[in-house]
Amino acid sequence: MMGFGSYQTAWAWLHKIRGMMKRTGREKLVGTIEVDETYLGGPKPGKRGRGAEGKALICIALEKKKDDPKPGRVRMEVIPDTCGDTISKFVQRNVEIGATIRSDGLPSYRNLSEIGYLHDRVIEDKKKPESMMPALHLVISLAKRWIIGTMQGRISEKYLPVYLDEFVFRFNRRTSKNRGKIFYRLLDQCITSSPLPYWKIIGRIASDQPLAASA
């Protein structure tokens, strides 16, 4: 429809647009924030869950509105590990100081109270694991289904961060009644952001292995 002469040009334009979906200086999450990590990747032999190899590790923060069970705004990032310093930096980038961080019992979250956050540690009920932070796990499930369905599960780990930015952009505006304003906001961000040339897109990360999301 756009008259592009090659798939490479169309692909590059899609990534240019995705690269503008994460607005510089955007507002941080406030109030009560649920935080957890998950892995994206197809089924592989070996260890499952935390410590699994060959999959992308993602940290998620979800803003919970008072007296509202529905998910609020969300933030997602690919992280290298689950050590305390990594988790703390993710929280500081995305959550206002003074907010309440709700997490599971992973020791990496324990120092959050030392850097200005209130920490609410939730102990998992092994008989009812779905009862622990259900809204957050719903968002995680939706993200995985989106990558499998809409993106056919063929996203390389190299470009996963910008696909997560697209999911966050769409999810945080899912209840908007004015779809035109969303498109206008995206165009505005494209115009006011620095150029994103093709060479910079393909040089984001050295690895370019396909990542098939698990169900």
C-alpha positions in Angstrom: 0.0 0.0 0.0 2.8 2.4 0.8 4.7 1.6 -2.4 7.9 0.4 -0.8 10.2 -1.3 -3.2 11.4 -4.1 -1.0 10.6 -6.0 2.2 13.8 -4.5 3.7 12.5 -1.0 3.3 9.1 -1.9 4.9 10.8 -3.7 7.7 13.1 -0.8 8.4 10.1 1.7 8.5 8.3 -0.6 10.9 11.3 -0.6 13.2 11.7 3.2 12.9 8.1 3.6 14.1 8.6 1.0 16.9 11.6 2.9 18.0 9.5 6.0 18.6 6.9 4.2 20.8 9.0 4.6 24.0 8.7 8.3 24.8 11.7 10.0 26.3 10.9 11.5 29.7 7.6 9.6 30.1 6.0 9.7 33.5 7.0 7.0 36.0 4.5 4.6 37.6 3.0 5.6 40.9 1.0 4.1 43.8 1.2 0.3 44.2 3.3 -1.4 41.6 3.5 -5.2 41.1 6.9 -6.3 39.8 8.0 -9.7 38.5 10.2 -11.4 35.9 9.5 -14.0 33.2 11.2 -15.7 30.4 10.4 -15.6 26.7 11.5 -18.5 24.6 10.4 -21.8 23.1 10.4 -25.0 25.1 13.9 -26.3 25.7 15.4 -29.2 27.7 17.0 -28.3 31.0 16.0 -26.1 33.9 12.7 -24.3 33.9 11.8 -20.9 35.4 14.5 -18.8 37.0 17.9 -19.9 35.8 16.7 -21.3 32.5 19.2 -20.8 29.7 18.7 -19.8 26.0 15.7 -17.6 26.8 15.2 -13.8 27.2 14.7 -12.6 30.7 12.1 -9.8 31.1 11.2 -7.6 34.0 7.6 -6.3 34.2 6.1 -3.5 36.4 2.4 -3.0 36.6 0.6 0.0 38.2 -2.4 -1.0 40.2 -5.2 1.5 40.7 -6.8 1.7 44.1 -10.0 -0.4 44.4 -9.7 -1.5 40.8 -8.8 -5.1 39.9 -8.0 -4.2 36.3 -4.4 -3.7 35.2 -3.1 -0.1 35.0 -0.1 1.2 33.1 2.8 -1.3 32.4 6.5 -1.2 31.8 8.7 -4.0 30.3 12.4 -4.3 29.8 14.8 -7.1 28.8 17.3 -7.6 31.7 20.5 -9.6 31.9 19.9 -11.2 35.3 17.8 -11.1 38.5 20.5 -9.8 40.9 19.5 -7.1 43.3 21.3 -4.3 41.5 19.6 -5.1 38.1 16.1 -5.2 39.7 16.7 -2.0 41.7 17.8 -0.1 38.5 14.8 -1.4 36.6 12.5 -0.2 39.4 14.3 3.2 39.6 14.0 3.8 35.9 10.2 3.1 35.8 8.7 3.8 39.3 8.5 6.9 41.3 10.4 6.9 44.7 7.9 6.4 47.5 5.7 3.9 45.6 4.8 0.5 47.1 6.5 -2.4 45.3 4.7 -5.7 45.5 6.9 -8.7 44.6 7.4 -12.4 45.4 9.9 -13.7 47.8 13.0 -13.3 45.6 15.8 -11.9 47.7 16.8 -9.5 44.9 13.9 -7.3 45.9 14.8 -6.9 49.6 17.0 -3.7 49.1 14.2 -1.7 47.6 13.1 -0.4 51.0 16.7 1.0 51.4 16.4 3.2 48.3 13.1 4.9 49.0 10.4 2.4 48.2 7.9 0.6 50.4 8.2 -3.2 49.9 5.2 -5.5 50.1 6.5 -9.1 49.9 3.8 -11.6 48.7 4.3 -15.3 49.6 3.1 -17.7 46.9 0.3 -20.1 47.8 1.6 -23.3 46.2 -2.0 -24.7 46.1 -3.2 -21.6 44.3 -0.3 -20.0 42.5 -2.6 -18.0 40.2 -3.8 -16.0 43.2 -0.5 -14.2 43.6 -0.6 -10.9 41.6 -3.2 -12.1 39.1 -3.3 -8.8 37.2 0.4 -8.9 36.5 0.4 -12.5 35.4 -2.5 -11.7 33.1 -0.4 -9.0 31.4 2.6 -11.4 31.1 0.3 -14.0 29.5 -1.1 -11.4 27.0 2.4 -10.3 26.0 3.4 -13.9 25.3 0.2 -14.6 23.3 0.7 -11.4 21.3 4.2 -12.4 20.3 3.0 -15.9 19.4 -0.2 -14.8 17.6 0.4 -11.3 16.1 4.1 -11.7 15.6 4.0 -15.5 14.8 6.5 -16.1 17.6 9.5 -15.2 15.3 11.1 -12.3 17.0 14.8 -12.3 17.4 16.2 -11.6 20.8 18.2 -8.7 19.2 14.9 -6.8 18.5 12.8 -8.0 21.4 13.2 -4.7 23.4 11.4 -2.7 20.6 8.6 -5.2 20.3 8.1 -5.0 24.0 8.0 -1.2 23.6 5.2 -1.7 21.0 3.3 -4.0 23.3 3.5 -1.5 26.2 2.5 1.4 23.9 -0.6 -0.5 22.7 -1.5 -1.9 26.1 -1.3 1.4 28.0 -3.7 3.0 25.4 -6.1 0.0 25.1 -9.0 1.8 26.7 -8.7 5.0 24.7 -11.9 6.0 23.0 -10.1 8.3 20.5 -7.9 6.1 18.3 -7.0 9.1 16.1 -5.3 10.7 19.0 -3.1 7.7 19.6 -2.0 7.8 15.9 -1.4 11.6 16.3 0.7 11.0 19.4 2.8 8.4 17.6 3.4 10.8 14.7 4.3 13.5 17.1 6.9 11.3 18.8 8.3 10.3 15.3 8.7 14.0 14.4 10.2 15.2 17.7 12.6 12.3 18.3 16.1 11.9 16.9 16.4 10.1 13.5 16.8 6.3 13.6 18.7 5.2 10.5 18.8 1.7 9.2 22.4 1.1 10.3 21.5 1.9 13.8 18.5 -0.4 13.8 20.5 -3.4 12.7 23.4 -2.6 15.0 21.3 -2.7 18.3 22.7 -5.9 19.6 25.2 -8.4 18.2 23.0 -11.5 18.5 20.3 -12.2 15.9 18.9 -15.6 16.9 15.1 -16.1 16.5 13.2 -16.2 19.8 10.0 -18.2 19.8 7.7 -17.2 22.7 6.4 -20.0 24.9 2.7 -20.3 25.6 
